[in-house]
Amino acid sequence: MLSPQDALAIIRVDGFLARLAESVVDLLALGPTSKSKSKADLNHAFSEFIALSLNHKPVREMIKSDWPGCLDWLTRVSSATSPSTVSIPARCAASLALIKLRLTSDLQDKNIELPSLDHLCLIMLNALLDKTCPPNTPIEGLALLSQHGAVREILMKDSERFLNAVKGLSVTKETTLEETAGAMKSDTSIAYGVATILAHLTSYKPLKTEEDRAADQLKKLAQRSGQTVSNDKLSGNVEDETEISDELVFEWIQLSLKRNNDLMDTVGWLAKSESREVKRTTGKLLLNLVDRQACRGLVLQSGGGRMLMKIIATLTVSPHNHTTKPPSSTGETVAEPSSSRVSESSFLTLDPSDLHIVQALAKILITTNPLLVFGPAPDSPVLLSTIKPLTSLFVHPDASLLQTFEALMALTNLSSLGGKMPGLIAGSGRVIQRLEECLIGVRTGENVMVRRAATELLCNLSSTQLVLDSFGAQTKKPSRATEACISRLHILIALCSSDDPPTALAAAGALAILNRDSTDISCVMVSEEKLYASLSRILVQSLQEQLQEDLSQVEEKEAETDVQKGRLGVLYRLVHVLHHLSIFRSSHPRFFLPILPDLLLHLSADLKNQSASKNKEFYHEVVGYLDITIRAIK
């Protein structure tokens, strides 16, 4: 058998393609022979040859110049209706060649009316459903067509039969996988085609950035002025203008998941593939399936979480050069957070093409109890194995803003389980450094949601030794803390006055935990002027604003949980910080302003007057801690 390179070399010999086409056409013109199938077989063989050759642009250019009648011949073979004249496999092969030509601008002839995409789709779909030809050609054709709205509509309408046929392919291929190397190659091509079709069927419209919208506007302006607009996709003169709404996609996914297990059984088969491209496309399919929260439970019930982890377990990492020195030497490995460290000049990253696979895992863990998916215990091996991919996504230099945010949310959910989780997350390479970058907007801008998620994760990790060290590792020395530690504390104090209540709440909570677990950090807080000045200013301002509020009116507008998570909740945590700092009342009196006890007393009196409030238990808890703090700082 010739290699593809040798075959291409022969095809590109001057005049070869023209003579071959002429010979085939002449043979077919002779009419049927004693062997009735010979003509149909020749149609099939030559159509398949053309379809394969069209994968190569030089051959497409040769066909245009050496065989002008190619389009007309392929159209007649594709449109034939008599099986005795043209076999179904021949029609499929000719249709596949036409699909490839329709999706490129290499060959277009205004004098020939080419079959529509809908017509070509139906030829392929019927051949697949009726099992009248080997599945490779119909699957490849549908994979190429399924990116178009009109074709997606056809497949969605007949999805029950289509998914059943695809599931049948997976069962058949699994039983014959090890027969020959050729069978394995065929299995991979079919799996890739199936994954591509399903990924297209489940795709929502991409979220557009400001740059995308600006580019679209420029394209429209260019088209109006008659200029040529470049396009990376092979769209050509495709007539398809049909748009599939996101709501229709969601309804189709939900219906397919509820109807039976055909879709998820097929996904399970695809997840077992050894092909990297099949895994990536299957990862995209799973990301689409879990995009809407209403579908996540259905996917997980069918084992989607395990399927995803099977793919993630095969992902590889490679060194990524990094010129910035990671702070506080916090690049420990996941397995041993307190031992070996990652090189300061490089770190391991996932291939950017694999990030969407881990993003699917993040989406699942944002809204689902991790213990129910990968438990039952916080130290379950499968659950612990989710930390490394999620932290890799979080710190990845090529991760999108949405991927960064979703990784943060998933890690926050995991860290809330306690046990070894917070320490393992904090000990993963560059996590603490990346958290600090998110707090100040490096590569995330002034995105409120990302900053809030980063602050909440930091709060959950604050009791780990690595985070304590990063905020005050050097304070164990007689000299003052390093500027890096002071800077981190200053950022955290500033976030306590954030206009976003959840961010302020998490920042104040993190500050309270740091001071509770480290007297060294507390010492720095009352020693460094810019720290105690900022903290005392925010504390006094928060107390004054709280005293100006009418609690009864606030309660009428807010739910019970909102009161605890609002300004009073932030203030309650800052009072905890003040209490932890009170041990330095004698040695550092400058921090403890005379006005503080009076403001605390007034707040305590106001809360005591709310005995009939629905939040009285929370108020009683705050009052108790206020009284303790007042006695400590007087």
C-alpha positions as CSV (number, residue, x, y, z in Angstrom):
1,M,0.0,0.0,0.0
2,L,1.3,3.4,-0.9
3,S,1.9,6.0,1.7
4,P,-0.2,9.3,1.5
5,Q,2.9,11.2,0.4
6,D,3.6,8.7,-2.4
7,A,0.0,8.8,-3.6
8,L,0.0,12.6,-3.6
9,A,3.2,12.6,-5.6
10,I,1.5,10.3,-8.3
11,I,-1.7,12.4,-8.4
12,R,0.3,15.6,-8.9
13,V,2.1,14.2,-12.0
14,D,1.2,16.5,-14.9
15,G,-1.8,15.1,-16.7
16,F,-2.4,12.1,-14.4
17,L,-5.7,13.3,-12.9
18,A,-7.2,14.4,-16.3
19,R,-6.3,11.0,-17.9
20,L,-7.6,9.1,-14.9
21,A,-10.9,11.0,-14.9
22,E,-11.3,10.5,-18.7
23,S,-10.7,6.8,-18.4
24,V,-13.3,6.3,-15.6
25,V,-15.9,8.3,-17.4
26,D,-15.3,6.3,-20.6
27,L,-15.6,3.0,-18.7
28,L,-18.8,4.1,-17.0
29,A,-20.2,5.2,-20.4
30,L,-20.0,1.6,-21.7
31,G,-22.9,0.6,-19.6
32,P,-23.5,-2.4,-17.4
33,T,-21.4,-5.5,-17.9
34,S,-22.1,-9.1,-17.0
35,K,-21.1,-8.3,-13.4
36,S,-23.9,-5.9,-12.5
37,K,-22.1,-4.4,-9.6
38,S,-19.0,-3.3,-11.4
39,K,-20.3,0.0,-12.6
40,A,-21.6,0.9,-9.1
41,D,-18.3,-0.2,-7.6
42,L,-16.4,2.0,-10.0
43,N,-18.6,5.0,-9.1
44,H,-17.9,4.3,-5.5
45,A,-14.2,3.8,-5.8
46,F,-13.6,6.9,-7.9
47,S,-16.0,9.1,-5.8
48,E,-14.1,8.0,-2.7
49,F,-10.8,8.7,-4.3
50,I,-12.0,12.3,-5.1
51,A,-13.3,12.8,-1.6
52,L,-10.0,11.8,-0.1
53,S,-8.0,13.8,-2.5
54,L,-9.9,16.9,-1.7
55,N,-8.4,16.9,1.8
56,H,-5.3,18.4,0.1
57,K,-5.5,22.0,-1.3
58,P,-3.0,21.3,-4.1
59,V,-5.2,18.5,-5.4
60,R,-8.3,20.8,-5.2
61,E,-6.5,23.3,-7.4
62,M,-5.5,20.6,-9.9
63,I,-9.1,19.3,-10.1
64,K,-10.2,22.9,-11.0
65,S,-7.7,23.1,-13.8
66,D,-7.4,19.5,-15.1
67,W,-11.0,18.3,-14.7
68,P,-13.6,21.0,-15.2
69,G,-16.4,18.5,-15.3
70,C,-15.8,17.2,-11.7
71,L,-18.7,19.1,-10.1
72,D,-21.2,17.9,-12.8
73,W,-20.1,14.3,-12.5
74,L,-20.2,14.3,-8.7
75,T,-23.6,15.9,-8.7
76,R,-25.0,13.3,-11.0
77,V,-23.7,10.4,-8.9
78,S,-24.9,12.0,-5.7
79,S,-28.4,12.7,-7.1
80,A,-28.9,9.2,-8.7
81,T,-31.9,7.4,-7.3
82,S,-31.6,3.9,-8.8
83,P,-29.5,1.6,-6.6
84,S,-29.0,-0.6,-9.7
85,T,-27.2,2.2,-11.4
86,V,-25.4,3.9,-8.5
87,S,-24.9,2.2,-5.1
88,I,-25.7,3.9,-1.8
89,P,-21.9,3.9,-0.9
90,A,-21.2,5.6,-4.2
91,R,-23.8,8.3,-3.5
92,C,-22.4,8.9,-0.1
93,A,-18.8,9.2,-1.3
94,A,-19.8,11.6,-4.1
95,S,-21.9,13.6,-1.5
96,L,-18.9,13.8,0.8
97,A,-16.8,15.1,-2.1
98,L,-19.5,17.7,-2.8
99,I,-19.7,18.7,0.9
100,K,-15.9,19.4,0.9
101,L,-16.3,21.4,-2.2
102,R,-19.3,23.3,-0.9
103,L,-17.3,24.3,2.3
104,T,-14.4,25.7,0.3
105,S,-14.2,28.4,-2.4
106,D,-11.8,26.4,-4.5
107,L,-14.4,25.0,-6.9
108,Q,-17.6,26.9,-7.6
109,D,-19.5,26.9,-10.9
110,K,-22.4,29.2,-11.4
111,N,-23.7,27.1,-14.3
112,I,-24.1,23.9,-12.2
113,E,-26.8,23.7,-9.6
114,L,-25.2,21.9,-6.7
115,P,-27.2,19.9,-4.1
116,S,-28.2,21.9,-1.0
117,L,-26.6,21.2,2.3
118,D,-30.0,19.9,3.5
119,H,-30.1,17.4,0.7
120,L,-26.6,16.3,1.2
121,C,-27.3,15.9,5.0
122,L,-30.3,13.7,4.3
123,I,-28.3,11.4,2.0
124,M,-25.7,10.9,4.7
125,L,-28.3,10.6,7.6
126,N,-30.4,8.1,5.7
127,A,-27.4,6.0,4.8
128,L,-26.3,6.0,8.5
129,L,-29.8,5.1,9.8
130,D,-30.5,2.5,7.2
131,K,-27.0,0.9,7.6
132,T,-26.8,0.7,3.8
133,C,-23.1,1.6,3.7
134,P,-20.1,1.6,6.0
135,P,-20.4,4.4,8.7
136,N,-17.1,6.1,8.0
137,T,-18.3,8.2,5.1
138,P,-21.7,9.3,6.5
139,I,-20.1,10.2,9.8
140,E,-17.4,12.3,8.2
141,G,-20.0,14.1,6.0
142,L,-22.3,14.8,8.9
143,A,-19.3,16.0,11.0
144,L,-18.5,18.6,8.3
145,L,-22.1,19.7,7.9
146,S,-23.2,19.8,11.5
147,Q,-21.6,23.2,12.2
148,H,-24.4,24.7,10.1
149,G,-27.7,25.7,11.6
150,A,-30.0,24.1,9.0
151,V,-28.2,20.7,9.3
152,R,-28.3,20.9,13.1
153,E,-32.0,21.4,12.9
154,I,-32.4,18.2,10.8
155,L,-30.3,16.2,13.2
156,M,-32.1,17.5,16.2
157,K,-35.5,16.6,14.8
158,D,-34.4,13.1,14.1
159,S,-32.1,12.9,17.1
160,E,-33.7,9.8,18.7
161,R,-32.9,7.6,15.7
162,F,-29.6,9.3,15.2
163,L,-28.4,8.9,18.8
164,N,-29.5,5.2,18.7
165,A,-27.6,4.6,15.5
166,V,-24.5,6.3,17.0
167,K,-24.7,4.3,20.2
168,G,-24.9,1.1,18.0
169,L,-21.7,2.2,16.3
170,S,-20.0,2.5,19.7
171,V,-21.0,-1.0,20.8
172,T,-20.0,-2.5,17.4
173,K,-16.6,-0.8,17.4
174,E,-15.8,-1.8,21.0
175,T,-16.3,-5.5,20.2
176,T,-14.0,-5.3,17.2
177,L,-11.4,-2.8,18.4
178,E,-8.5,-5.2,18.7
179,E,-9.0,-7.1,15.5
180,T,-6.5,-5.2,13.4
181,A,-4.6,-2.0,13.3
182,G,-6.9,-0.9,10.5
183,A,-9.9,-1.4,12.6
184,M,-8.4,0.7,15.4
185,K,-7.7,3.5,12.9
186,S,-11.3,3.3,11.6
187,D,-12.6,3.4,15.2
188,T,-10.7,6.6,15.9
189,S,-11.9,8.3,12.8
190,I,-15.5,7.3,13.5
191,A,-15.2,8.4,17.2
192,Y,-13.7,11.7,16.2
193,G,-16.6,12.3,13.7
194,V,-19.2,11.3,16.3
195,A,-17.7,13.6,18.9
196,T,-17.6,16.5,16.4
197,I,-21.2,16.0,15.5
198,L,-22.4,15.9,19.1
199,A,-20.1,18.9,20.0
200,H,-21.8,20.9,17.2
201,L,-25.3,19.9,18.2
202,T,-24.7,20.9,21.9
203,S,-22.9,24.1,21.2
204,Y,-24.2,27.4,22.5
205,K,-23.4,30.7,20.9
206,P,-20.0,31.9,22.1
207,L,-19.8,34.7,24.5
208,K,-18.4,37.7,22.7
209,T,-15.9,40.2,24.1
210,E,-15.7,43.8,23.2
211,E,-13.0,43.0,20.7
212,D,-15.2,40.3,19.1
213,R,-18.1,42.8,18.7
214,A,-15.8,45.4,17.3
215,A,-14.4,42.9,14.8
216,D,-18.0,41.9,13.7
217,Q,-18.8,45.6,13.2
218,L,-15.7,46.0,11.0
219,K,-16.7,42.9,8.9
220,K,-20.2,44.4,8.3
221,L,-18.7,47.7,7.3
222,A,-16.2,45.9,4.9
223,Q,-19.0,43.9,3.4
224,R,-21.1,47.0,2.7
225,S,-18.2,48.6,1.0
226,G,-17.6,45.6,-1.2
227,Q,-14.3,44.6,0.4
228,T,-13.2,41.0,0.9
229,V,-13.5,39.8,4.4
230,S,-11.1,37.1,5.5
231,N,-12.5,34.2,7.5
232,D,-10.7,31.3,9.1
233,K,-13.6,29.0,8.6
234,L,-14.1,27.2,5.3
235,S,-17.5,28.8,4.7
236,G,-17.3,29.6,1.0
237,N,-20.6,30.4,-0.6
238,V,-22.6,28.3,1.8
239,E,-26.3,29.4,1.7
240,D,-26.9,28.5,5.4
241,E,-28.1,31.5,7.4
242,T,-30.1,29.5,10.0
243,E,-29.3,30.3,13.6
244,I,-30.0,27.9,16.4
245,S,-31.1,29.7,19.6
246,D,-29.4,28.8,22.9
247,E,-32.8,28.0,24.3
248,L,-33.4,25.4,21.6
249,V,-30.0,23.8,22.2
250,F,-30.7,23.7,26.0
251,E,-34.1,22.1,25.4
252,W,-32.6,19.5,23.0
253,I,-29.9,18.6,25.5
254,Q,-32.3,18.3,28.3
255,L,-34.7,16.1,26.3
256,S,-31.9,13.8,25.1
257,L,-30.6,13.3,28.6
258,K,-34.1,12.6,30.0
259,R,-35.2,10.3,27.2
260,N,-32.7,7.5,27.6
261,N,-29.0,6.9,28.0
262,D,-28.0,6.8,24.3
263,L,-26.3,10.2,24.5
264,M,-24.3,9.5,27.7
265,D,-23.5,5.9,26.7
266,T,-21.9,7.4,23.5
267,V,-20.0,10.0,25.6
268,G,-18.7,7.1,27.8
269,W,-17.4,5.3,24.7
270,L,-15.8,8.5,23.4
271,A,-14.1,9.1,26.8
272,K,-12.3,5.8,26.5
273,S,-10.6,6.7,23.2
274,E,-6.8,6.9,23.2
275,S,-6.8,9.7,20.6
276,R,-5.9,13.2,21.9
277,E,-8.2,14.9,19.4
278,V,-11.1,12.7,20.3
279,K,-10.6,13.4,24.0
280,R,-10.4,17.2,23.4
281,T,-13.6,17.1,21.3
282,T,-15.3,14.9,23.9
283,G,-14.2,17.4,26.6
284,K,-15.9,20.2,24.5
285,L,-19.0,18.0,24.3
286,L,-19.1,17.5,28.1
287,L,-18.5,21.2,28.6
288,N,-21.5,22.0,26.5
289,L,-23.6,19.4,28.3
290,V,-22.9,20.9,31.8
291,D,-23.0,24.5,30.6
292,R,-26.6,25.0,32.0
293,Q,-27.0,24.1,35.7
294,A,-30.3,22.3,35.0
295,C,-28.5,19.7,32.9
296,R,-25.6,19.0,35.3
297,G,-27.5,16.6,37.6
298,L,-28.7,14.6,34.6
299,V,-25.1,14.3,33.3
300,L,-23.8,13.3,36.7
301,Q,-26.5,10.7,37.2
302,S,-25.3,9.0,34.0
303,G,-21.7,9.0,35.2
304,G,-20.5,12.1,33.4
305,G,-18.3,13.2,36.3
306,R,-16.3,9.9,36.1
307,M,-16.1,10.1,32.3
308,L,-14.6,13.6,32.6
309,M,-12.1,12.5,35.2
310,K,-11.1,9.6,32.9
311,I,-10.2,12.1,30.2
312,I,-8.5,14.6,32.7
313,A,-6.3,11.7,34.1
314,T,-4.7,11.4,30.6
315,L,-3.8,15.1,30.2
316,T,-0.2,16.0,30.1
317,V,1.7,19.0,31.3
318,S,4.8,20.7,30.0
319,P,7.2,23.4,31.3
320,H,6.2,27.0,30.9
321,N,8.9,29.6,31.2
322,H,8.1,32.3,33.7
323,T,10.2,35.4,34.3
324,T,8.6,36.5,37.5
325,K,9.8,35.0,40.7
326,P,7.0,33.3,42.7
327,P,6.6,35.0,46.1
328,S,7.2,33.3,49.4
329,S,8.4,30.0,47.7
330,T,4.8,28.7,47.6
331,G,5.2,26.4,44.6
332,E,4.8,23.1,46.4
333,T,3.4,20.1,44.6
334,V,-0.1,18.9,45.3
335,A,0.9,15.6,46.7
336,E,3.5,17.0,49.1
337,P,2.7,20.6,50.0
338,S,5.4,20.9,52.5
339,S,8.3,19.3,50.6
340,S,9.7,19.7,47.1
341,R,9.2,23.0,45.3
342,V,8.8,24.0,41.7
343,S,11.5,25.8,39.9
344,E,11.3,29.6,40.3
345,S,12.0,30.1,36.6
346,S,9.4,27.7,35.2
347,F,6.3,25.8,36.1
348,L,4.2,23.0,34.6
349,T,1.1,23.9,32.6
350,L,-1.6,22.2,30.7
351,D,-1.7,22.4,26.9
352,P,-4.0,25.5,26.2
353,S,-6.1,23.3,24.0
354,D,-7.1,21.2,27.0
355,L,-8.3,24.0,29.3
356,H,-11.9,23.6,28.3
357,I,-11.9,20.0,29.6
358,V,-10.9,21.2,33.1
359,Q,-13.4,24.0,32.8
360,A,-16.2,21.4,32.5
361,L,-15.0,19.9,35.8
362,A,-15.1,23.4,37.4
363,K,-18.6,24.0,36.3
364,I,-19.8,20.8,37.9
365,L,-18.1,21.5,41.2
366,I,-19.4,25.1,41.4
367,T,-23.0,24.0,41.9
368,T,-22.8,20.4,43.1
369,N,-21.6,19.1,46.4
370,P,-18.2,17.6,45.7
371,L,-18.8,14.8,48.2
372,L,-21.9,13.6,46.2
373,V,-19.9,13.5,42.9
374,F,-16.5,12.3,43.9
375,G,-16.9,11.4,47.6
376,P,-18.1,10.1,50.0
377,A,-15.3,11.6,52.2
378,P,-13.2,14.7,51.8
379,D,-10.1,12.5,51.5
380,S,-11.5,10.3,48.8
381,P,-8.7,9.7,46.1
382,V,-10.9,10.8,43.2
383,L,-12.0,14.0,45.0
384,L,-8.4,14.8,45.9
385,S,-7.4,14.2,42.3
386,T,-9.6,17.2,41.2
387,I,-7.3,19.7,42.9
388,K,-4.3,19.5,40.5
389,P,-6.3,20.1,37.3
390,L,-8.4,22.9,38.8
391,T,-5.3,24.7,40.2
392,S,-3.6,24.2,36.9
393,L,-6.5,25.9,35.2
394,F,-6.6,28.7,37.7
395,V,-2.9,29.6,37.3
396,H,-2.7,29.0,33.6
397,P,-1.4,32.0,31.7
398,D,-3.7,31.3,28.7
399,A,-6.9,30.8,30.8
400,S,-9.8,33.1,29.9
401,L,-11.4,35.4,32.5
402,L,-14.4,33.0,32.6
403,Q,-12.1,30.0,33.1
404,T,-10.2,31.7,35.9
405,F,-13.4,32.7,37.6
406,E,-15.0,29.2,37.4
407,A,-11.7,27.6,38.6
408,L,-11.8,30.0,41.6
409,M,-15.4,29.1,42.4
410,A,-14.8,25.4,42.2
411,L,-11.7,25.6,44.4
412,T,-13.6,27.6,47.0
413,N,-16.2,24.9,47.1
414,L,-13.6,22.2,47.5
415,S,-11.7,24.2,50.2
416,S,-14.9,24.5,52.3
417,L,-14.8,20.7,52.9
418,G,-11.9,21.2,55.3
419,G,-9.5,18.4,56.2
420,K,-6.5,18.2,53.8
421,M,-8.3,20.2,51.1
422,P,-7.2,23.8,52.0
423,G,-3.6,22.8,52.5
424,L,-3.4,20.9,49.3
425,I,-4.9,23.7,47.3
426,A,-2.7,26.3,48.9
427,G,0.3,24.1,48.3
428,S,-0.3,23.7,44.6
429,G,2.1,25.6,42.4
430,R,1.6,29.4,42.1
431,V,-1.9,29.4,43.6
432,I,-1.0,32.0,46.3
433,Q,0.8,34.2,43.8
434,R,-2.1,34.0,41.4
435,L,-4.6,34.8,44.2
436,E,-2.6,37.9,45.0
437,E,-2.7,38.9,41.2
438,C,-6.5,38.5,41.1
439,L,-6.9,40.7,44.2
440,I,-5.1,43.6,42.5
441,G,-6.4,42.9,39.0
442,V,-3.4,41.4,37.2
443,R,-4.7,39.8,33.9
444,T,-8.3,40.1,35.3
445,G,-8.8,43.9,35.3
446,E,-11.3,45.4,37.7
447,N,-13.6,42.4,37.4
448,V,-15.7,42.4,40.6
449,M,-16.7,38.8,40.3
450,V,-13.2,37.5,39.9
451,R,-11.9,39.6,42.8
452,R,-14.8,38.4,45.0
453,A,-14.1,34.8,44.2
454,A,-10.4,35.2,44.8
455,T,-11.0,36.9,48.2
456,E,-13.4,34.1,49.2
457,L,-10.9,31.4,48.3
458,L,-8.2,33.2,50.2
459,C,-10.5,33.4,53.2
460,N,-11.0,29.6,53.1
461,L,-7.2,29.0,52.8
462,S,-6.2,31.6,55.5
463,S,-5.7,29.0,58.2
464,T,-3.1,27.0,56.2
465,Q,0.5,27.4,57.1
466,L,1.5,28.4,53.6
467,V,-0.9,31.3,53.6
468,L,0.1,32.4,57.1
469,D,3.7,32.3,56.0
470,S,3.0,34.4,52.9
471,F,1.4,37.1,55.0
472,G,4.0,37.0,57.8
473,A,6.7,34.5,57.3
474,Q,9.5,37.0,58.0
475,T,7.9,38.4,61.1
476,K,9.5,35.7,63.2
477,K,12.7,37.7,62.9
478,P,13.5,40.6,65.3
479,S,13.3,43.0,62.3
480,R,10.1,44.3,60.7
481,A,8.2,42.1,58.2
482,T,9.2,42.3,54.6
483,E,7.6,44.7,52.2
484,A,5.9,41.9,50.3
485,C,4.1,40.6,53.4
486,I,3.1,44.2,54.4
487,S,1.8,44.8,50.9
488,R,-0.4,41.7,51.0
489,L,-1.8,42.7,54.4
490,H,-2.5,46.2,53.1
491,I,-4.4,44.9,50.1
492,L,-6.5,42.7,52.3
493,I,-7.3,45.6,54.7
494,A,-8.3,47.8,51.7
495,L,-10.7,45.1,50.5
496,C,-12.5,45.2,53.8
497,S,-14.0,48.5,52.6
498,S,-14.9,47.2,49.1
499,D,-18.2,48.4,47.7
500,D,-19.0,44.8,47.0
501,P,-20.3,43.3,50.3
502,P,-19.3,39.7,49.7
503,T,-15.7,40.8,48.9
504,A,-15.5,43.0,52.0
505,L,-17.0,40.1,54.1
506,A,-14.4,37.6,52.8
507,A,-11.5,40.0,53.2
508,A,-12.6,40.8,56.8
509,G,-13.0,37.1,57.5
510,A,-9.5,36.3,56.1
511,L,-8.0,39.1,58.2
512,A,-9.7,37.8,61.4
513,I,-8.4,34.2,60.7
514,L,-4.8,35.4,60.0
515,N,-4.8,37.4,63.3
516,R,-6.3,34.6,65.2
517,D,-3.7,32.0,64.1
518,S,-0.6,34.2,64.0
519,T,0.5,36.6,66.7
520,D,3.4,37.6,64.4
521,I,0.9,38.9,61.8
522,S,-1.0,40.8,64.6
523,C,2.3,42.3,65.7
524,V,2.9,43.6,62.2
525,M,-0.6,45.0,62.0
526,V,-0.1,47.3,65.0
527,S,3.5,48.1,64.2
528,E,3.4,49.2,60.6
529,E,1.9,52.7,60.4
530,K,0.2,52.3,57.0
531,L,-1.4,49.1,58.2
532,Y,-2.8,50.3,61.5
533,A,-3.8,53.6,60.0
534,S,-5.8,52.0,57.2
535,L,-7.4,49.4,59.5
536,S,-8.3,51.9,62.2
537,R,-9.8,54.3,59.6
538,I,-11.9,51.5,58.1
539,L,-13.0,50.3,61.5
540,V,-14.1,53.7,62.7
541,Q,-15.8,54.6,59.4
542,S,-17.7,51.2,59.5
543,L,-18.8,51.8,63.1
544,Q,-20.0,55.3,62.3
545,E,-21.9,54.2,59.2
546,Q,-23.5,51.3,61.1
547,L,-24.6,53.6,63.9
548,Q,-26.3,55.9,61.4
549,E,-28.4,53.1,60.0
550,D,-31.9,52.3,61.3
551,L,-31.7,48.5,61.8
552,S,-35.5,48.1,61.7
553,Q,-35.6,49.7,58.2
554,V,-32.7,47.6,57.0
555,E,-34.4,44.4,58.1
556,E,-37.6,45.3,56.2
557,K,-35.5,45.5,53.0
558,E,-33.2,42.6,53.5
559,A,-33.6,38.9,54.3
560,E,-32.1,37.5,57.5
561,T,-29.0,36.1,55.8
562,D,-28.4,39.5,54.0
563,V,-28.2,41.3,57.4
564,Q,-25.4,38.9,58.5
565,K,-23.6,39.2,55.1
566,G,-23.9,42.9,54.9
567,R,-22.1,45.8,56.6
568,L,-22.8,44.4,60.1
569,G,-21.3,41.1,59.1
570,V,-18.1,42.8,57.9
571,L,-18.0,44.9,61.1
572,Y,-18.5,41.8,63.2
573,R,-15.4,40.3,61.6
574,L,-13.4,43.5,62.0
575,V,-14.3,43.5,65.7
576,H,-12.7,40.0,65.8
577,V,-9.6,41.4,64.3
578,L,-9.6,44.2,67.0
579,H,-10.0,41.7,69.7
580,H,-7.0,39.6,68.5
581,L,-4.9,42.8,68.3
582,S,-5.9,43.8,71.9
583,I,-3.0,41.8,73.3
584,F,-0.7,44.7,72.0
585,R,-2.8,47.3,73.9
586,S,0.1,48.3,76.1
587,S,3.0,48.0,73.7
588,H,1.3,49.7,70.8
589,P,-1.3,52.2,72.1
590,R,-1.3,54.3,68.9
591,F,-3.6,51.9,67.1
592,F,-6.3,51.8,69.9
593,L,-7.9,55.2,69.3
594,P,-9.9,56.7,72.2
595,I,-13.0,56.8,70.1
596,L,-13.1,53.1,69.5
597,P,-14.5,52.0,72.9
598,D,-17.3,54.6,72.7
599,L,-18.3,53.6,69.2
600,L,-18.4,49.9,70.2
601,L,-20.5,50.7,73.3
602,H,-23.0,52.7,71.2
603,L,-23.3,49.8,68.7
604,S,-23.7,47.3,71.5
605,A,-26.6,49.4,73.0
606,D,-28.3,49.7,69.6
607,L,-28.2,45.9,69.0
608,K,-29.5,45.2,72.5
609,N,-32.6,47.3,71.7
610,Q,-33.4,45.0,68.8
611,S,-34.8,42.2,71.1
612,A,-37.9,41.7,68.9
613,S,-35.9,41.4,65.7
614,K,-35.9,38.3,63.6
615,N,-32.1,38.6,63.7
616,K,-31.9,38.8,67.5
617,E,-29.8,35.6,67.8
618,F,-27.1,37.1,65.5
619,Y,-27.4,40.5,67.3
620,H,-26.9,38.7,70.6
621,E,-23.8,37.0,69.3
622,V,-22.4,40.3,68.1
623,V,-23.2,42.1,71.4
624,G,-21.4,39.3,73.3
625,Y,-18.2,39.7,71.3
626,L,-18.5,43.5,71.4
627,D,-18.5,43.5,75.2
628,I,-15.5,41.1,75.3
629,T,-13.6,43.4,72.9
630,I,-14.5,46.5,74.8
631,R,-13.1,45.1,78.1
632,A,-10.0,43.9,76.2
633,I,-9.0,47.3,74.8
634,K,-10.0,49.5,77.7
